[in-house]
């Protein structure tokens, strides 16, 4: 907040020195800065030099440095669930990094259900647009689904065949993503023989 201590008081005008970032603007009368960012924004550090000047002649002015840090939204989510595999040990949960610009470090993150748990080892980094499958058995996963899909595991315990409460939990305890699924609508029917993922 700027104030003019001169008498009579002057009208103040605000501006940004240097290059204004795309999507950013400043209200010349109030100094309010707005910055519209894409929903999928990577980490950014921005420094703005804000100038305020009065309408005296010659004008008096002062500057202040404003530092802005953009923290991207976590975009790793559960994208596929194989809870009724056709073969024993073929259960898995697929995770997708829905960001096109930010890689996410999953080291220490837990994937849990009501009856199973897995902690991602260090280091585990999921590239933009990348997927990783967490399997009840990595050996059975590769035998059943091939060697071209990235897979980690095994988890301890078992996923619910008639539904479960899946959570991605940060080392801090924050729930990053949650999927509560059941064996009834609106979830699709699965054949008794299994082998169809949600």
C-alpha positions in Angstrom: 0.0 0.0 0.0 1.4 3.4 -1.0 0.5 6.8 0.5 1.3 10.4 -0.5 2.3 12.4 2.6 2.6 15.7 0.6 0.0 18.4 1.0 -2.1 18.8 -0.9 -2.1 15.0 -1.5 -1.4 13.8 -5.0 -3.0 11.1 -7.2 -0.9 8.0 -7.3 -0.3 5.8 -10.4 1.0 2.3 -10.4 3.0 0.5 -13.0 5.3 -2.5 -13.6 8.9 -1.7 -14.6 10.3 -3.9 -17.3 8.6 -6.8 -19.1 5.1 -7.7 -17.8 4.6 -11.5 -17.9 1.9 -12.9 -20.2 -1.4 -12.8 -18.4 -0.3 -10.3 -15.8 -1.6 -6.8 -15.3 -1.7 -4.0 -12.8 -4.5 -1.6 -12.0 -2.9 1.8 -12.4 -5.3 3.4 -9.9 -5.2 0.8 -7.1 -2.0 -1.2 -7.7 -3.9 -4.4 -7.7 -2.0 -7.1 -9.6 -3.8 -9.9 -11.4 -2.1 -12.8 -13.1 -4.1 -15.5 -15.0 -2.2 -18.8 -15.3 -3.1 -21.9 -17.2 -4.6 -24.6 -15.1 -1.6 -26.9 -15.9 1.2 -24.6 -14.9 4.7 -25.7 -13.9 6.7 -24.3 -11.0 7.6 -20.7 -11.6 9.4 -18.0 -9.7 8.6 -14.4 -10.8 10.0 -11.1 -9.7 8.1 -7.9 -10.4 9.3 -4.4 -9.9 6.3 -2.3 -9.0 6.5 1.5 -9.3 4.2 4.1 -7.8 4.4 7.7 -8.8 2.4 10.8 -8.1 1.1 13.5 -10.5 3.4 16.2 -9.2 5.8 17.9 -11.7 8.3 16.5 -11.7 6.7 13.3 -10.3 8.0 11.6 -7.2 8.2 7.8 -7.3 9.2 4.8 -5.4 9.6 1.1 -6.3 9.1 -2.2 -4.5 10.1 -5.7 -5.4 7.3 -8.4 -5.4 8.4 -12.0 -5.6 5.8 -14.6 -6.6 6.2 -18.4 -6.4 3.8 -20.6 -8.4 3.3 -24.1 -6.9 1.8 -26.5 -9.4 -1.3 -28.5 -8.5 -0.7 -32.2 -7.9 -2.1 -34.1 -10.9 -1.3 -37.7 -10.3 -4.5 -39.7 -10.2 -5.9 -43.2 -10.2 -6.7 -44.0 -13.9 -7.4 -47.7 -13.9 -8.3 -50.4 -11.4 -7.9 -54.1 -12.0 -9.5 -55.5 -8.8 -10.9 -58.7 -10.4 -8.1 -60.2 -12.4 -8.5 -63.3 -14.5 -5.4 -64.8 -13.0 -4.4 -65.0 -9.3 -2.0 -62.2 -8.5 -2.9 -60.1 -11.5 -4.5 -57.2 -9.6 -3.1 -53.7 -10.1 -3.9 -50.0 -9.9 -2.7 -47.7 -12.6 -1.7 -44.1 -11.9 -1.5 -41.3 -14.4 0.4 -38.0 -14.3 -2.2 -35.8 -16.0 0.1 -32.9 -16.1 1.8 -32.1 -19.5 4.5 -30.0 -18.0 5.3 -31.2 -14.5 7.1 -34.3 -13.3 6.0 -35.6 -9.9 8.2 -37.2 -7.3 6.3 -40.1 -5.7 9.0 -41.1 -3.3 7.5 -42.0 0.0 3.9 -41.6 -1.3 1.6 -44.4 -0.2 -1.2 -46.1 -2.2 -3.6 -47.7 0.2 -6.9 -49.4 0.2 -9.0 -51.0 3.0 -6.8 -54.1 2.9 -3.6 -53.3 1.1 -0.7 -50.8 1.2 2.3 -49.8 -1.0 4.9 -47.2 -0.4 6.8 -45.8 -3.5 10.6 -46.3 -3.1 13.1 -43.5 -3.4 13.5 -42.3 -6.1 10.2 -42.7 -8.0 9.5 -39.8 -10.5 6.5 -39.9 -12.8 7.2 -37.9 -16.0 4.5 -35.6 -17.5 1.9 -37.8 -19.1 3.5 -40.9 -17.7 1.8 -43.9 -16.1 2.9 -46.5 -13.5 1.1 -49.6 -12.4 1.2 -50.7 -8.8 0.8 -54.5 -8.8 0.0 -57.1 -6.2 2.7 -59.2 -7.9 5.1 -57.7 -10.4 6.0 -61.2 -11.7 2.4 -62.0 -12.5 1.8 -58.6 -13.9 4.6 -58.9 -16.4 3.6 -62.5 -17.3 0.0 -61.5 -17.8 0.2 -58.0 -19.3 3.6 -57.9 -20.9 6.9 -56.1 -20.2 6.2 -52.8 -21.8 4.2 -51.2 -19.0 6.1 -49.6 -16.0 5.2 -51.5 -12.9 6.2 -51.3 -9.2 5.3 -53.5 -6.3 4.3 -55.8 -4.8 1.8 -54.3 -2.4 1.0 -56.0 0.9 -2.5 -57.3 1.5 -5.3 -57.5 -1.1 -7.6 -55.1 -3.0 -11.3 -55.4 -2.5 -13.1 -57.4 -5.3 -16.4 -55.8 -4.6 -15.1 -52.3 -4.0 -12.5 -50.4 -2.1 -11.4 -47.0 -0.9 -8.2 -46.1 -2.7 -6.0 -43.2 -1.5 -2.8 -41.6 -2.5 -1.2 -40.3 0.7 1.8 -37.9 0.9 4.5 -38.5 3.4 3.0 -35.6 5.4 -0.3 -37.5 5.6 -2.2 -35.3 3.1 -4.6 -37.2 0.9 -3.5 -36.4 -2.7 -6.2 -38.4 -4.5 -9.0 -40.7 -3.5 -11.2 -43.1 -5.5 -14.1 -44.9 -3.7 -15.5 -47.6 -6.0 -18.1 -50.3 -5.6 -19.5 -53.3 -7.5 -22.7 -51.4 -8.3 -23.8 -48.4 -10.4 -22.5 -46.0 -11.4 -19.5 -48.3 -11.7 -19.7 -50.7 -14.7 -20.5 -54.4 -14.3 -17.6 -56.8 -14.3 -17.9 -60.4 -15.6 -17.7 -63.1 -12.9 -14.6 -64.5 -14.6 -12.8 -61.2 -14.1 -10.2 -59.7 -16.4 -11.9 -56.4 -17.0 -10.5 -53.3 -15.5 -12.4 -50.3 -14.2 
